[in-house]
């Protein structure tokens, strides 16, 4: 819980949430530094896996990063 609170307060980090019918089903974290954007801690609830939600979450994040001109991206 403390790690999550620290992540929320850090201006170099973002947390993205994935929703299905108003229910949170997954998340991903992004860390920004001088090298680029590091996408990590990606997860989808087990009951919602194998439906393409993780893929769609990553596509959405990548497209957003490109639109903000973050061209160096790393998936950890």
mmJSON file of the N, C-alpha and C atoms, coordinates in Angstrom:
{"data_MODEL":{"atom_site":{
"group_PDB":["ATOM","ATOM","ATOM","ATOM","ATOM","ATOM","ATOM","ATOM","ATOM","ATOM","ATOM","ATOM","ATOM","ATOM","ATOM","ATOM","ATOM","ATOM","ATOM","ATOM","ATOM","ATOM","ATOM","ATOM","ATOM","ATOM","ATOM","ATOM","ATOM","ATOM","ATOM","ATOM","ATOM","ATOM","ATOM","ATOM","ATOM","ATOM","ATOM","ATOM","ATOM","ATOM","ATOM","ATOM","ATOM","ATOM","ATOM","ATOM","ATOM","ATOM","ATOM","ATOM","ATOM","ATOM","ATOM","ATOM","ATOM","ATOM","ATOM","ATOM","ATOM","ATOM","ATOM","ATOM","ATOM","ATOM","ATOM","ATOM","ATOM","ATOM","ATOM","ATOM","ATOM","ATOM","ATOM","ATOM","ATOM","ATOM","ATOM","ATOM","ATOM","ATOM","ATOM","ATOM","ATOM","ATOM","ATOM","ATOM","ATOM","ATOM","ATOM","ATOM","ATOM","ATOM","ATOM","ATOM","ATOM","ATOM","ATOM","ATOM","ATOM","ATOM","ATOM","ATOM","ATOM","ATOM","ATOM","ATOM","ATOM","ATOM","ATOM","ATOM","ATOM","ATOM","ATOM","ATOM","ATOM","ATOM","ATOM","ATOM","ATOM","ATOM","ATOM","ATOM","ATOM","ATOM","ATOM","ATOM","ATOM","ATOM","ATOM","ATOM","ATOM","ATOM","ATOM","ATOM","ATOM","ATOM","ATOM","ATOM","ATOM","ATOM","ATOM","ATOM","ATOM","ATOM","ATOM","ATOM","ATOM","ATOM","ATOM","ATOM","ATOM","ATOM","ATOM","ATOM","ATOM","ATOM","ATOM","ATOM","ATOM","ATOM","ATOM","ATOM","ATOM","ATOM","ATOM","ATOM","ATOM","ATOM","ATOM","ATOM","ATOM","ATOM","ATOM","ATOM","ATOM","ATOM","ATOM","ATOM","ATOM","ATOM","ATOM","ATOM","ATOM","ATOM","ATOM","ATOM","ATOM","ATOM","ATOM","ATOM","ATOM","ATOM","ATOM","ATOM","ATOM","ATOM","ATOM","ATOM","ATOM","ATOM","ATOM","ATOM","ATOM","ATOM","ATOM","ATOM","ATOM","ATOM","ATOM","ATOM","ATOM","ATOM","ATOM","ATOM","ATOM","ATOM","ATOM","ATOM","ATOM","ATOM","ATOM","ATOM","ATOM","ATOM","ATOM","ATOM"],
"id":[1,2,3,4,5,6,7,8,9,10,11,12,13,14,15,16,17,18,19,20,21,22,23,24,25,26,27,28,29,30,31,32,33,34,35,36,37,38,39,40,41,42,43,44,45,46,47,48,49,50,51,52,53,54,55,56,57,58,59,60,61,62,63,64,65,66,67,68,69,70,71,72,73,74,75,76,77,78,79,80,81,82,83,84,85,86,87,88,89,90,91,92,93,94,95,96,97,98,99,100,101,102,103,104,105,106,107,108,109,110,111,112,113,114,115,116,117,118,119,120,121,122,123,124,125,126,127,128,129,130,131,132,133,134,135,136,137,138,139,140,141,142,143,144,145,146,147,148,149,150,151,152,153,154,155,156,157,158,159,160,161,162,163,164,165,166,167,168,169,170,171,172,173,174,175,176,177,178,179,180,181,182,183,184,185,186,187,188,189,190,191,192,193,194,195,196,197,198,199,200,201,202,203,204,205,206,207,208,209,210,211,212,213,214,215,216,217,218,219,220,221,222,223,224,225,226,227,228],
"type_symbol":["N","C","C","N","C","C","N","C","C","N","C","C","N","C","C","N","C","C","N","C","C","N","C","C","N","C","C","N","C","C","N","C","C","N","C","C","N","C","C","N","C","C","N","C","C","N","C","C","N","C","C","N","C","C","N","C","C","N","C","C","N","C","C","N","C","C","N","C","C","N","C","C","N","C","C","N","C","C","N","C","C","N","C","C","N","C","C","N","C","C","N","C","C","N","C","C","N","C","C","N","C","C","N","C","C","N","C","C","N","C","C","N","C","C","N","C","C","N","C","C","N","C","C","N","C","C","N","C","C","N","C","C","N","C","C","N","C","C","N","C","C","N","C","C","N","C","C","N","C","C","N","C","C","N","C","C","N","C","C","N","C","C","N","C","C","N","C","C","N","C","C","N","C","C","N","C","C","N","C","C","N","C","C","N","C","C","N","C","C","N","C","C","N","C","C","N","C","C","N","C","C","N","C","C","N","C","C","N","C","C","N","C","C","N","C","C","N","C","C","N","C","C","N","C","C","N","C","C"],
"label_atom_id":["N","CA","C","N","CA","C","N","CA","C","N","CA","C","N","CA","C","N","CA","C","N","CA","C","N","CA","C","N","CA","C","N","CA","C","N","CA","C","N","CA","C","N","CA","C","N","CA","C","N","CA","C","N","CA","C","N","CA","C","N","CA","C","N","CA","C","N","CA","C","N","CA","C","N","CA","C","N","CA","C","N","CA","C","N","CA","C","N","CA","C","N","CA","C","N","CA","C","N","CA","C","N","CA","C","N","CA","C","N","CA","C","N","CA","C","N","CA","C","N","CA","C","N","CA","C","N","CA","C","N","CA","C","N","CA","C","N","CA","C","N","CA","C","N","CA","C","N","CA","C","N","CA","C","N","CA","C","N","CA","C","N","CA","C","N","CA","C","N","CA","C","N","CA","C","N","CA","C","N","CA","C","N","CA","C","N","CA","C","N","CA","C","N","CA","C","N","CA","C","N","CA","C","N","CA","C","N","CA","C","N","CA","C","N","CA","C","N","CA","C","N","CA","C","N","CA","C","N","CA","C","N","CA","C","N","CA","C","N","CA","C","N","CA","C","N","CA","C","N","CA","C","N","CA","C","N","CA","C","N","CA","C","N","CA","C"],
"label_alt_id":[null,null,null,null,null,null,null,null,null,null,null,null,null,null,null,null,null,null,null,null,null,null,null,null,null,null,null,null,null,null,null,null,null,null,null,null,null,null,null,null,null,null,null,null,null,null,null,null,null,null,null,null,null,null,null,null,null,null,null,null,null,null,null,null,null,null,null,null,null,null,null,null,null,null,null,null,null,null,null,null,null,null,null,null,null,null,null,null,null,null,null,null,null,null,null,null,null,null,null,null,null,null,null,null,null,null,null,null,null,null,null,null,null,null,null,null,null,null,null,null,null,null,null,null,null,null,null,null,null,null,null,null,null,null,null,null,null,null,null,null,null,null,null,null,null,null,null,null,null,null,null,null,null,null,null,null,null,null,null,null,null,null,null,null,null,null,null,null,null,null,null,null,null,null,null,null,null,null,null,null,null,null,null,null,null,null,null,null,null,null,null,null,null,null,null,null,null,null,null,null,null,null,null,null,null,null,null,null,null,null,null,null,null,null,null,null,null,null,null,null,null,null,null,null,null,null,null,null],
"label_comp_id":["UNK","UNK","UNK","UNK","UNK","UNK","UNK","UNK","UNK","UNK","UNK","UNK","UNK","UNK","UNK","UNK","UNK","UNK","UNK","UNK","UNK","UNK","UNK","UNK","UNK","UNK","UNK","UNK","UNK","UNK","UNK","UNK","UNK","UNK","UNK","UNK","UNK","UNK","UNK","UNK","UNK","UNK","UNK","UNK","UNK","UNK","UNK","UNK","UNK","UNK","UNK","UNK","UNK","UNK","UNK","UNK","UNK","UNK","UNK","UNK","UNK","UNK","UNK","UNK","UNK","UNK","UNK","UNK","UNK","UNK","UNK","UNK","UNK","UNK","UNK","UNK","UNK","UNK","UNK","UNK","UNK","UNK","UNK","UNK","UNK","UNK","UNK","UNK","UNK","UNK","UNK","UNK","UNK","UNK","UNK","UNK","UNK","UNK","UNK","UNK","UNK","UNK","UNK","UNK","UNK","UNK","UNK","UNK","UNK","UNK","UNK","UNK","UNK","UNK","UNK","UNK","UNK","UNK","UNK","UNK","UNK","UNK","UNK","UNK","UNK","UNK","UNK","UNK","UNK","UNK","UNK","UNK","UNK","UNK","UNK","UNK","UNK","UNK","UNK","UNK","UNK","UNK","UNK","UNK","UNK","UNK","UNK","UNK","UNK","UNK","UNK","UNK","UNK","UNK","UNK","UNK","UNK","UNK","UNK","UNK","UNK","UNK","UNK","UNK","UNK","UNK","UNK","UNK","UNK","UNK","UNK","UNK","UNK","UNK","UNK","UNK","UNK","UNK","UNK","UNK","UNK","UNK","UNK","UNK","UNK","UNK","UNK","UNK","UNK","UNK","UNK","UNK","UNK","UNK","UNK","UNK","UNK","UNK","UNK","UNK","UNK","UNK","UNK","UNK","UNK","UNK","UNK","UNK","UNK","UNK","UNK","UNK","UNK","UNK","UNK","UNK","UNK","UNK","UNK","UNK","UNK","UNK","UNK","UNK","UNK","UNK","UNK","UNK"],
"label_asym_id":["A","A","A","A","A","A","A","A","A","A","A","A","A","A","A","A","A","A","A","A","A","A","A","A","A","A","A","A","A","A","A","A","A","A","A","A","A","A","A","A","A","A","A","A","A","A","A","A","A","A","A","A","A","A","A","A","A","A","A","A","A","A","A","A","A","A","A","A","A","A","A","A","A","A","A","A","A","A","A","A","A","A","A","A","A","A","A","A","A","A","A","A","A","A","A","A","A","A","A","A","A","A","A","A","A","A","A","A","A","A","A","A","A","A","A","A","A","A","A","A","A","A","A","A","A","A","A","A","A","A","A","A","A","A","A","A","A","A","A","A","A","A","A","A","A","A","A","A","A","A","A","A","A","A","A","A","A","A","A","A","A","A","A","A","A","A","A","A","A","A","A","A","A","A","A","A","A","A","A","A","A","A","A","A","A","A","A","A","A","A","A","A","A","A","A","A","A","A","A","A","A","A","A","A","A","A","A","A","A","A","A","A","A","A","A","A","A","A","A","A","A","A","A","A","A","A","A","A"],
"label_entity_id":["1","1","1","1","1","1","1","1","1","1","1","1","1","1","1","1","1","1","1","1","1","1","1","1","1","1","1","1","1","1","1","1","1","1","1","1","1","1","1","1","1","1","1","1","1","1","1","1","1","1","1","1","1","1","1","1","1","1","1","1","1","1","1","1","1","1","1","1","1","1","1","1","1","1","1","1","1","1","1","1","1","1","1","1","1","1","1","1","1","1","1","1","1","1","1","1","1","1","1","1","1","1","1","1","1","1","1","1","1","1","1","1","1","1","1","1","1","1","1","1","1","1","1","1","1","1","1","1","1","1","1","1","1","1","1","1","1","1","1","1","1","1","1","1","1","1","1","1","1","1","1","1","1","1","1","1","1","1","1","1","1","1","1","1","1","1","1","1","1","1","1","1","1","1","1","1","1","1","1","1","1","1","1","1","1","1","1","1","1","1","1","1","1","1","1","1","1","1","1","1","1","1","1","1","1","1","1","1","1","1","1","1","1","1","1","1","1","1","1","1","1","1","1","1","1","1","1","1"],
"label_seq_id":[1,1,1,2,2,2,3,3,3,4,4,4,5,5,5,6,6,6,7,7,7,8,8,8,9,9,9,10,10,10,11,11,11,12,12,12,13,13,13,14,14,14,15,15,15,16,16,16,17,17,17,18,18,18,19,19,19,20,20,20,21,21,21,22,22,22,23,23,23,24,24,24,25,25,25,26,26,26,27,27,27,28,28,28,29,29,29,30,30,30,31,31,31,32,32,32,33,33,33,34,34,34,35,35,35,36,36,36,37,37,37,38,38,38,39,39,39,40,40,40,41,41,41,42,42,42,43,43,43,44,44,44,45,45,45,46,46,46,47,47,47,48,48,48,49,49,49,50,50,50,51,51,51,52,52,52,53,53,53,54,54,54,55,55,55,56,56,56,57,57,57,58,58,58,59,59,59,60,60,60,61,61,61,62,62,62,63,63,63,64,64,64,65,65,65,66,66,66,67,67,67,68,68,68,69,69,69,70,70,70,71,71,71,72,72,72,73,73,73,74,74,74,75,75,75,76,76,76],
"pdbx_PDB_ins_code":[null,null,null,null,null,null,null,null,null,null,null,null,null,null,null,null,null,null,null,null,null,null,null,null,null,null,null,null,null,null,null,null,null,null,null,null,null,null,null,null,null,null,null,null,null,null,null,null,null,null,null,null,null,null,null,null,null,null,null,null,null,null,null,null,null,null,null,null,null,null,null,null,null,null,null,null,null,null,null,null,null,null,null,null,null,null,null,null,null,null,null,null,null,null,null,null,null,null,null,null,null,null,null,null,null,null,null,null,null,null,null,null,null,null,null,null,null,null,null,null,null,null,null,null,null,null,null,null,null,null,null,null,null,null,null,null,null,null,null,null,null,null,null,null,null,null,null,null,null,null,null,null,null,null,null,null,null,null,null,null,null,null,null,null,null,null,null,null,null,null,null,null,null,null,null,null,null,null,null,null,null,null,null,null,null,null,null,null,null,null,null,null,null,null,null,null,null,null,null,null,null,null,null,null,null,null,null,null,null,null,null,null,null,null,null,null,null,null,null,null,null,null,null,null,null,null,null,null],
"Cartn_x":[0.822,0.0,0.866,1.93,2.808,3.481,3.914,4.542,3.571,2.32,1.299,1.115,1.047,0.899,2.092,3.295,4.492,4.467,4.008,3.935,2.973,1.844,0.845,1.41,2.218,2.766,3.963,4.599,5.814,5.459,5.97,5.64,6.277,7.217,7.85,7.144,6.007,5.298,3.825,3.243,1.8,1.283,0.044,-0.649,-1.877,-1.992,-3.133,-4.008,-5.312,-6.262,-7.119,-7.432,-8.298,-9.653,-10.71,-12.062,-12.896,-13.774,-14.775,-16.096,-17.065,-18.372,-18.244,-17.459,-17.251,-16.486,-15.945,-15.149,-13.694,-12.8,-11.378,-10.919,-10.34,-9.911,-8.398,-7.702,-6.259,-5.594,-4.246,-3.477,-2.108,-1.465,-0.083,0.571,1.864,2.625,3.581,3.843,4.821,5.766,7.052,8.092,8.819,8.987,9.659,11.024,12.048,13.35,13.99,15.24,15.92,16.067,15.925,16.042,14.728,13.617,12.328,11.262,10.257,9.132,9.24,9.179,9.281,7.912,7.308,6.003,6.27,5.674,5.935,4.718,4.798,3.726,2.366,2.353,1.105,0.391,-0.882,-1.626,-3.11,-3.699,-5.147,-5.642,-6.804,-7.363,-7.427,-7.112,-7.143,-8.465,-9.569,-10.881,-11.112,-10.301,-10.466,-9.327,-8.431,-7.31,-7.765,-6.955,-7.206,-8.402,-8.73,-9.791,-9.242,-7.926,-7.304,-7.247,-7.664,-7.678,-6.27,-5.344,-3.962,-3.353,-3.616,-3.129,-3.71,-4.99,-5.638,-5.108,-4.858,-4.293,-2.921,-2.081,-0.751,-0.837,-1.726,-1.893,-2.307,-3.22,-3.71,-2.576,-1.79,-0.664,0.369,0.73,1.737,1.275,0.031,-0.488,-0.493,-0.824,-0.795,0.631,1.585,2.978,3.496,3.132,3.525,2.923,1.671,1.023,1.691,2.321,3.06,4.546,4.885,6.235,7.259,6.825,7.746,8.011,9.075,9.329,10.205,10.878,11.674,10.829,10.366,9.521,10.114,9.987,10.522,9.452,9.286,8.349,9.157,8.927,9.665,8.811],
"Cartn_y":[-1.194,0.0,1.257,1.272,2.431,2.683,1.604,1.745,2.395,1.992,2.55,4.04,4.421,5.832,6.654,6.121,6.82,6.975,5.944,5.993,7.074,7.195,8.199,9.611,9.831,11.166,11.524,10.547,10.767,11.334,12.523,13.169,12.46,11.551,10.782,9.463,9.249,7.977,8.215,7.251,7.247,5.836,5.763,4.479,4.546,3.567,3.474,2.313,2.536,1.505,1.107,-0.169,-0.695,-1.043,-0.565,-0.796,-1.557,-2.386,-3.087,-2.95,-2.309,-2.101,-1.492,-0.449,0.304,-0.47,-1.635,-2.42,-2.394,-2.11,-2.111,-3.558,-3.848,-5.218,-5.331,-4.188,-4.263,-2.917,-2.945,-1.718,-1.867,-0.723,-0.67,0.56,0.473,1.604,2.08,3.379,3.96,4.822,4.636,5.448,6.202,7.503,8.346,8.776,8.664,9.241,9.743,10.126,10.718,9.744,8.447,7.452,7.202,7.456,7.207,6.839,6.135,5.698,4.189,3.776,2.366,1.882,0.988,0.418,-0.849,-0.943,-2.1,-2.399,-3.471,-3.907,-3.946,-4.492,-4.634,-5.886,-5.745,-6.907,-6.787,-7.91,-8.031,-9.114,-8.903,-9.91,-11.273,-12.342,-13.673,-14.004,-13.579,-13.887,-13.151,-12.128,-11.343,-11.541,-12.448,-12.703,-13.51,-13.45,-14.152,-13.615,-12.347,-11.672,-10.47,-10.274,-9.167,-7.854,-7.839,-6.582,-6.063,-6.944,-6.532,-5.934,-6.553,-6.04,-4.658,-4.501,-3.205,-2.136,-2.505,-1.549,-1.082,-2.013,-1.643,-0.786,-1.129,-0.322,1.109,1.224,2.54,3.362,2.746,3.438,3.842,2.935,3.237,4.386,4.358,5.445,6.771,6.743,7.968,8.491,7.612,8.034,8.624,8.015,8.558,9.948,10.116,11.425,12.494,12.075,13.005,13.05,12.441,12.432,11.727,10.668,9.767,8.595,8.702,7.679,6.545,6.732,5.645,5.007,3.794,3.079,1.718,1.284,-0.01,-0.747,-2.012,-2.861,-3.746,-3.592,-4.382,-5.493],
"Cartn_z":[0.0,0.0,0.0,0.794,0.856,-0.498,-1.156,-2.484,-3.463,-3.417,-4.294,-4.012,-2.748,-2.386,-2.864,-2.717,-3.186,-4.7,-5.401,-6.856,-7.313,-6.661,-7.034,-6.886,-5.875,-5.597,-6.471,-7.095,-7.876,-9.25,-9.564,-10.845,-12.038,-11.798,-12.877,-13.142,-12.528,-12.677,-12.97,-13.671,-13.919,-13.664,-13.226,-13.093,-13.984,-14.879,-15.773,-15.314,-15.307,-14.91,-16.103,-16.18,-17.232,-16.619,-17.236,-16.733,-17.748,-17.225,-18.013,-17.269,-17.89,-17.258,-15.861,-15.744,-14.499,-13.432,-13.771,-12.829,-13.267,-12.315,-12.627,-12.808,-13.978,-14.265,-14.466,-14.437,-14.644,-14.467,-14.583,-14.411,-15.048,-15.2,-15.685,-15.086,-14.846,-14.328,-15.409,-15.429,-16.344,-15.529,-15.769,-15.133,-16.234,-16.047,-17.027,-16.497,-17.34,-17.015,-18.295,-18.234,-19.39,-20.559,-20.314,-21.385,-22.107,-21.459,-22.086,-21.079,-21.556,-20.734,-20.519,-19.279,-18.913,-18.448,-19.216,-18.883,-18.077,-16.899,-16.037,-15.159,-14.436,-13.531,-14.229,-15.427,-16.182,-15.689,-15.39,-14.924,-15.207,-15.528,-15.737,-14.791,-14.197,-13.293,-13.99,-13.266,-13.88,-14.571,-13.989,-14.592,-15.906,-16.187,-17.407,-18.405,-18.108,-19.009,-20.23,-21.273,-22.542,-23.308,-23.072,-23.829,-24.591,-24.537,-25.256,-24.501,-23.24,-22.479,-22.196,-21.912,-21.685,-22.936,-24.062,-25.346,-25.626,-25.401,-25.638,-24.691,-23.44,-22.482,-22.96,-23.374,-23.869,-25.136,-26.057,-27.274,-26.92,-25.994,-25.591,-24.99,-24.108,-23.476,-24.517,-25.403,-26.429,-27.318,-27.753,-28.586,-27.839,-26.557,-25.764,-25.638,-25.38,-25.255,-26.572,-27.682,-28.986,-29.177,-28.8,-28.968,-28.103,-27.012,-26.143,-26.509,-27.634,-28.2,-27.312,-26.649,-25.941,-26.89,-27.667,-28.679,-28.188,-27.085,-26.503,-25.402,-25.66,-24.699,-24.429,-23.21,-22.798,-22.016,-22.312,-21.575,-20.652,-19.377,-18.392,-17.869],
"occupancy":[1.0,1.0,1.0,1.0,1.0,1.0,1.0,1.0,1.0,1.0,1.0,1.0,1.0,1.0,1.0,1.0,1.0,1.0,1.0,1.0,1.0,1.0,1.0,1.0,1.0,1.0,1.0,1.0,1.0,1.0,1.0,1.0,1.0,1.0,1.0,1.0,1.0,1.0,1.0,1.0,1.0,1.0,1.0,1.0,1.0,1.0,1.0,1.0,1.0,1.0,1.0,1.0,1.0,1.0,1.0,1.0,1.0,1.0,1.0,1.0,1.0,1.0,1.0,1.0,1.0,1.0,1.0,1.0,1.0,1.0,1.0,1.0,1.0,1.0,1.0,1.0,1.0,1.0,1.0,1.0,1.0,1.0,1.0,1.0,1.0,1.0,1.0,1.0,1.0,1.0,1.0,1.0,1.0,1.0,1.0,1.0,1.0,1.0,1.0,1.0,1.0,1.0,1.0,1.0,1.0,1.0,1.0,1.0,1.0,1.0,1.0,1.0,1.0,1.0,1.0,1.0,1.0,1.0,1.0,1.0,1.0,1.0,1.0,1.0,1.0,1.0,1.0,1.0,1.0,1.0,1.0,1.0,1.0,1.0,1.0,1.0,1.0,1.0,1.0,1.0,1.0,1.0,1.0,1.0,1.0,1.0,1.0,1.0,1.0,1.0,1.0,1.0,1.0,1.0,1.0,1.0,1.0,1.0,1.0,1.0,1.0,1.0,1.0,1.0,1.0,1.0,1.0,1.0,1.0,1.0,1.0,1.0,1.0,1.0,1.0,1.0,1.0,1.0,1.0,1.0,1.0,1.0,1.0,1.0,1.0,1.0,1.0,1.0,1.0,1.0,1.0,1.0,1.0,1.0,1.0,1.0,1.0,1.0,1.0,1.0,1.0,1.0,1.0,1.0,1.0,1.0,1.0,1.0,1.0,1.0,1.0,1.0,1.0,1.0,1.0,1.0,1.0,1.0,1.0,1.0,1.0,1.0,1.0,1.0,1.0,1.0,1.0,1.0],
"B_iso_or_equiv":[0.0,0.0,0.0,0.0,0.0,0.0,0.0,0.0,0.0,0.0,0.0,0.0,0.0,0.0,0.0,0.0,0.0,0.0,0.0,0.0,0.0,0.0,0.0,0.0,0.0,0.0,0.0,0.0,0.0,0.0,0.0,0.0,0.0,0.0,0.0,0.0,0.0,0.0,0.0,0.0,0.0,0.0,0.0,0.0,0.0,0.0,0.0,0.0,0.0,0.0,0.0,0.0,0.0,0.0,0.0,0.0,0.0,0.0,0.0,0.0,0.0,0.0,0.0,0.0,0.0,0.0,0.0,0.0,0.0,0.0,0.0,0.0,0.0,0.0,0.0,0.0,0.0,0.0,0.0,0.0,0.0,0.0,0.0,0.0,0.0,0.0,0.0,0.0,0.0,0.0,0.0,0.0,0.0,0.0,0.0,0.0,0.0,0.0,0.0,0.0,0.0,0.0,0.0,0.0,0.0,0.0,0.0,0.0,0.0,0.0,0.0,0.0,0.0,0.0,0.0,0.0,0.0,0.0,0.0,0.0,0.0,0.0,0.0,0.0,0.0,0.0,0.0,0.0,0.0,0.0,0.0,0.0,0.0,0.0,0.0,0.0,0.0,0.0,0.0,0.0,0.0,0.0,0.0,0.0,0.0,0.0,0.0,0.0,0.0,0.0,0.0,0.0,0.0,0.0,0.0,0.0,0.0,0.0,0.0,0.0,0.0,0.0,0.0,0.0,0.0,0.0,0.0,0.0,0.0,0.0,0.0,0.0,0.0,0.0,0.0,0.0,0.0,0.0,0.0,0.0,0.0,0.0,0.0,0.0,0.0,0.0,0.0,0.0,0.0,0.0,0.0,0.0,0.0,0.0,0.0,0.0,0.0,0.0,0.0,0.0,0.0,0.0,0.0,0.0,0.0,0.0,0.0,0.0,0.0,0.0,0.0,0.0,0.0,0.0,0.0,0.0,0.0,0.0,0.0,0.0,0.0,0.0,0.0,0.0,0.0,0.0,0.0,0.0],
"pdbx_formal_charge":[null,null,null,null,null,null,null,null,null,null,null,null,null,null,null,null,null,null,null,null,null,null,null,null,null,null,null,null,null,null,null,null,null,null,null,null,null,null,null,null,null,null,null,null,null,null,null,null,null,null,null,null,null,null,null,null,null,null,null,null,null,null,null,null,null,null,null,null,null,null,null,null,null,null,null,null,null,null,null,null,null,null,null,null,null,null,null,null,null,null,null,null,null,null,null,null,null,null,null,null,null,null,null,null,null,null,null,null,null,null,null,null,null,null,null,null,null,null,null,null,null,null,null,null,null,null,null,null,null,null,null,null,null,null,null,null,null,null,null,null,null,null,null,null,null,null,null,null,null,null,null,null,null,null,null,null,null,null,null,null,null,null,null,null,null,null,null,null,null,null,null,null,null,null,null,null,null,null,null,null,null,null,null,null,null,null,null,null,null,null,null,null,null,null,null,null,null,null,null,null,null,null,null,null,null,null,null,null,null,null,null,null,null,null,null,null,null,null,null,null,null,null,null,null,null,null,null,null],
"auth_seq_id":[1,1,1,2,2,2,3,3,3,4,4,4,5,5,5,6,6,6,7,7,7,8,8,8,9,9,9,10,10,10,11,11,11,12,12,12,13,13,13,14,14,14,15,15,15,16,16,16,17,17,17,18,18,18,19,19,19,20,20,20,21,21,21,22,22,22,23,23,23,24,24,24,25,25,25,26,26,26,27,27,27,28,28,28,29,29,29,30,30,30,31,31,31,32,32,32,33,33,33,34,34,34,35,35,35,36,36,36,37,37,37,38,38,38,39,39,39,40,40,40,41,41,41,42,42,42,43,43,43,44,44,44,45,45,45,46,46,46,47,47,47,48,48,48,49,49,49,50,50,50,51,51,51,52,52,52,53,53,53,54,54,54,55,55,55,56,56,56,57,57,57,58,58,58,59,59,59,60,60,60,61,61,61,62,62,62,63,63,63,64,64,64,65,65,65,66,66,66,67,67,67,68,68,68,69,69,69,70,70,70,71,71,71,72,72,72,73,73,73,74,74,74,75,75,75,76,76,76],
"auth_comp_id":["UNK","UNK","UNK","UNK","UNK","UNK","UNK","UNK","UNK","UNK","UNK","UNK","UNK","UNK","UNK","UNK","UNK","UNK","UNK","UNK","UNK","UNK","UNK","UNK","UNK","UNK","UNK","UNK","UNK","UNK","UNK","UNK","UNK","UNK","UNK","UNK","UNK","UNK","UNK","UNK","UNK","UNK","UNK","UNK","UNK","UNK","UNK","UNK","UNK","UNK","UNK","UNK","UNK","UNK","UNK","UNK","UNK","UNK","UNK","UNK","UNK","UNK","UNK","UNK","UNK","UNK","UNK","UNK","UNK","UNK","UNK","UNK","UNK","UNK","UNK","UNK","UNK","UNK","UNK","UNK","UNK","UNK","UNK","UNK","UNK","UNK","UNK","UNK","UNK","UNK","UNK","UNK","UNK","UNK","UNK","UNK","UNK","UNK","UNK","UNK","UNK","UNK","UNK","UNK","UNK","UNK","UNK","UNK","UNK","UNK","UNK","UNK","UNK","UNK","UNK","UNK","UNK","UNK","UNK","UNK","UNK","UNK","UNK","UNK","UNK","UNK","UNK","UNK","UNK","UNK","UNK","UNK","UNK","UNK","UNK","UNK","UNK","UNK","UNK","UNK","UNK","UNK","UNK","UNK","UNK","UNK","UNK","UNK","UNK","UNK","UNK","UNK","UNK","UNK","UNK","UNK","UNK","UNK","UNK","UNK","UNK","UNK","UNK","UNK","UNK","UNK","UNK","UNK","UNK","UNK","UNK","UNK","UNK","UNK","UNK","UNK","UNK","UNK","UNK","UNK","UNK","UNK","UNK","UNK","UNK","UNK","UNK","UNK","UNK","UNK","UNK","UNK","UNK","UNK","UNK","UNK","UNK","UNK","UNK","UNK","UNK","UNK","UNK","UNK","UNK","UNK","UNK","UNK","UNK","UNK","UNK","UNK","UNK","UNK","UNK","UNK","UNK","UNK","UNK","UNK","UNK","UNK","UNK","UNK","UNK","UNK","UNK","UNK"],
"auth_asym_id":["A","A","A","A","A","A","A","A","A","A","A","A","A","A","A","A","A","A","A","A","A","A","A","A","A","A","A","A","A","A","A","A","A","A","A","A","A","A","A","A","A","A","A","A","A","A","A","A","A","A","A","A","A","A","A","A","A","A","A","A","A","A","A","A","A","A","A","A","A","A","A","A","A","A","A","A","A","A","A","A","A","A","A","A","A","A","A","A","A","A","A","A","A","A","A","A","A","A","A","A","A","A","A","A","A","A","A","A","A","A","A","A","A","A","A","A","A","A","A","A","A","A","A","A","A","A","A","A","A","A","A","A","A","A","A","A","A","A","A","A","A","A","A","A","A","A","A","A","A","A","A","A","A","A","A","A","A","A","A","A","A","A","A","A","A","A","A","A","A","A","A","A","A","A","A","A","A","A","A","A","A","A","A","A","A","A","A","A","A","A","A","A","A","A","A","A","A","A","A","A","A","A","A","A","A","A","A","A","A","A","A","A","A","A","A","A","A","A","A","A","A","A","A","A","A","A","A","A"],
"auth_atom_id":["N","CA","C","N","CA","C","N","CA","C","N","CA","C","N","CA","C","N","CA","C","N","CA","C","N","CA","C","N","CA","C","N","CA","C","N","CA","C","N","CA","C","N","CA","C","N","CA","C","N","CA","C","N","CA","C","N","CA","C","N","CA","C","N","CA","C","N","CA","C","N","CA","C","N","CA","C","N","CA","C","N","CA","C","N","CA","C","N","CA","C","N","CA","C","N","CA","C","N","CA","C","N","CA","C","N","CA","C","N","CA","C","N","CA","C","N","CA","C","N","CA","C","N","CA","C","N","CA","C","N","CA","C","N","CA","C","N","CA","C","N","CA","C","N","CA","C","N","CA","C","N","CA","C","N","CA","C","N","CA","C","N","CA","C","N","CA","C","N","CA","C","N","CA","C","N","CA","C","N","CA","C","N","CA","C","N","CA","C","N","CA","C","N","CA","C","N","CA","C","N","CA","C","N","CA","C","N","CA","C","N","CA","C","N","CA","C","N","CA","C","N","CA","C","N","CA","C","N","CA","C","N","CA","C","N","CA","C","N","CA","C","N","CA","C","N","CA","C","N","CA","C","N","CA","C","N","CA","C","N","CA","C","N","CA","C"],
"pdbx_PDB_model_num":[1,1,1,1,1,1,1,1,1,1,1,1,1,1,1,1,1,1,1,1,1,1,1,1,1,1,1,1,1,1,1,1,1,1,1,1,1,1,1,1,1,1,1,1,1,1,1,1,1,1,1,1,1,1,1,1,1,1,1,1,1,1,1,1,1,1,1,1,1,1,1,1,1,1,1,1,1,1,1,1,1,1,1,1,1,1,1,1,1,1,1,1,1,1,1,1,1,1,1,1,1,1,1,1,1,1,1,1,1,1,1,1,1,1,1,1,1,1,1,1,1,1,1,1,1,1,1,1,1,1,1,1,1,1,1,1,1,1,1,1,1,1,1,1,1,1,1,1,1,1,1,1,1,1,1,1,1,1,1,1,1,1,1,1,1,1,1,1,1,1,1,1,1,1,1,1,1,1,1,1,1,1,1,1,1,1,1,1,1,1,1,1,1,1,1,1,1,1,1,1,1,1,1,1,1,1,1,1,1,1,1,1,1,1,1,1,1,1,1,1,1,1,1,1,1,1,1,1]
}}}
